[in-house]
Amino acid sequence: MSVTAPAPHRAVVEHLVRQAVYARLGKPLPRVASGLNPLIVNVSARHCHLTQEAVETLFGKGHKLTVHKWLYQDGQFAAKETVTLIGPRSRVISNLRILGPCRTLNQVELAYTDSISLGFEIPLRASGDIKGTPGAMLMGPAGFFEMPDGVIRALRHAHLSPADAEFYGVKHGDFMKLKIGGACAITLDKMLCRVDNSFKLEVHIDTDEGNACNLQSDTPVELVK
């Protein structure tokens, strides 16, 4: 029986495209950890992380998240399931994607423009730091789930393996800079370093940041200490 290999993740394809573009221009790729993971920058659209309890409240007893698309980090996926986020004054965002697998806390990650459309202010926080943050109501096909807190704008961050961290000379909790080239070139400061054995080198910025620099698959990027 033949087995079809899974298609490469979009981020890997973008890295190969970037390599081809730079090769045609006769220029070297921006500095990356040679022999380790390629530097991938992904724009993280609004989404939520939920506990199994919240999933069952929203989708029914015993419901399990189903994979819509695997993400770049091993074991992480965008679920087929989406919810409606209800903010202040009953303003809503529909089709808010759930990312799996389930976690031990409930967290919604939005860009500032999302929060403006909802009519409330959200703090800039590292993932998991939700104490004192605003809450919201989530609606699914089987019911409502009230979040007393957990709505944040996620601090831009870089996932690094220990080898990547050693290459760049940083440790977990340090901050780096991301230089983004192109016509709308910018440098993003305060890039939080998150180091774990399971991580592949990847930077996450949100849609506001991605739009500000018009990030494309061939946009030159460089992570610096």
N, C-alpha and C positions, 0 to 999 in steps of 0.2 A: 504494500500500500504506500503510495507516495504521500509525502507530507509537504504542504506548501509553507515555505518560510514566511514569517510575518513581515509585512512591509516595514522599511526603516522609518523611525520617527521623523516627523517634519523637521525637527531641529538638526538631526544628522544630515538630512538632505540639504538644508540651508547651509550647513557647514561645508559640504562638498561643493555646492554652488559658489560659495565665497572663495574656496580654494581655487576653483576654475577661473573665476573672475580675476583674482590677484595674479594667477599664473599668466593669463593673457596680457595683463597690464605690465608684466615683468616686475611685479613688486612682491616682497615677502608678506606673508600674513602677519597681522599684529601679534605681538608677543603672547604666546600661550605656553602651557606646561608641556614641552615637547616630550612625546612618548607617553603622556598621561591622557587625560580627557581633553577634547577640544573645548575652547571657550564658547559656550552657547548662551545667548541672551534671549529670553522669552518674555513676551508681554503677557502678564497674568490678568485676564479679564475678571470682572466681579464673579464671586463664587462663594460657596459656604462649605464648612466642614461640620458634620453632625455626629452625635452619638447614636448608637443603635436604638436607644429609647426614643430619641427624636424621630428617627426614620420610621419606626413602627407607629408612632402617633400620627405621622403625616401620611403614611402609605399603607398602614394596616399591620396587624399583629403578625410577627414572624417575617416581615418583608426584609429582603436583603438587596443591597445596592447591586445593580448590574452594570457591567463595563460598556461604556460607549466608545471610549478611546483611551488607550494607555498613554501615560505621560512620560516625560523624559527620565524622571527619577524612577528607579526600579520599584515595582509594586504599587505605584500611584496611578490613579486613573480618574478620568472624567466620567461620571455616572450618566446613564440614560435618564435618570430621575432629575427633575427640576422642581422648584417650588416658587411660590409667589411671596415676595417680601413686602410686608405692609408697614409703612413708616408713619411718622406723625401726620395728623390731619388726613389719614386714610390714603395717602399717596402710595403707589405701589410700583414695584419692579417685577415684571413677570419673567418666567423661564430662567430663574436664578439657578445655575448649574451646581449640583452637589459634587464635590470631589471625594473620592474614596481612597482607602478604606475608612470605615468609621473611626472616630477619635474619642477621646475621653472628655472632650468639652465641645460646646457648640460655638462656632465663630463664623461671622459673615465678614468678608473682605470686599470693600468697595473702593472706588476712586473718589476723590473729592467732588468731581462733577456728578457722580451718582448720588452722593449725600445731599448735594444742593437740590437735585430734582426731587428727592424724598422730603426735603424740608427740615433736616436736622444736621447738627455738627458731629463729626466723628474724629476721634483722636488718632494720631500716628503712633502705632504700636508694633512691637515685634510680635510675631505669631505666638499665641498662647498667653500673652499678657493682656487679659481682658478685665481685670479688676477696675471698677469705676467707669467702665465704658457704657454707652447707651445700649438699650435692648431694642427688640422689634418683634413683630408677630410674623410667623411663617405659616403659609397655607398650602396644604397638599390635598390630594384627592380624597384622603380619608379623614381629614380633620385639621385643626389648628395646633400650632406649638408656639408657646410664648417664651421668648428669650429675655430674661431680665437684664442681661448684658451680653457683650460679645461682638458688637458691630464696630469694626475698626477700618482704618486705612493701613494696610500692611507696610511696614518699613521695608524699603528696597533692600534686597539681600542677595548674597552669593552662597550657593551650596558648594562646599569643597570637601574632597576626601582629605585624609591626613597628608597624603603625598602632595596634593595640590596646595594645601596650606603651607607645607614645608617649602615648596617651590617659590611661593609668593612671600614667604617670611612672615606669615600671620598665624594667629591662633583664634579659636572660637571666641566670639564676642568682640573681636577687633573690627575696625572699620577700614574700608578701602574706597577707591574712586573708580568709576567706570567712565572712560573716555569714549564718546560716540562720535564718529566722523560724519561725513556727508554734508549736504547743503545746509542742514539744520543742526550742525555739530554742537554738542553740549558736553559738559562734564558733570556727572552726578556724584556728589559727595555723600558721605554717611551711608556707604554700602555695607550693611551688617554682614559679617562673616559667620556662617553656620557650618561647623565642621563635624563630620560623622563618617564612620567607616562605610556606610551604605551610600553615601552621596557621590554623584558624578558632578563635574564642574559645570555649574549653571547659574546664571544670574536671572533674578526675577524683578521686573519693574512693572508698574501698573499701566493701564491704558492712557491715563493723563501723561505719564512720562514717555510712553511709546509714541504717542501722537505729537508731543512737543518736539521730538527729534526725528520724526518720520522714519522710524526704524524699519528697515527692509532687510531681506535675506542677504544682500550684498553690502550692507552698511558696515564699515570697518569699526571694530570695537576693541578696546584694550582695558584690561583690569590692572590697576596699579595700586601699590601700597600707599 
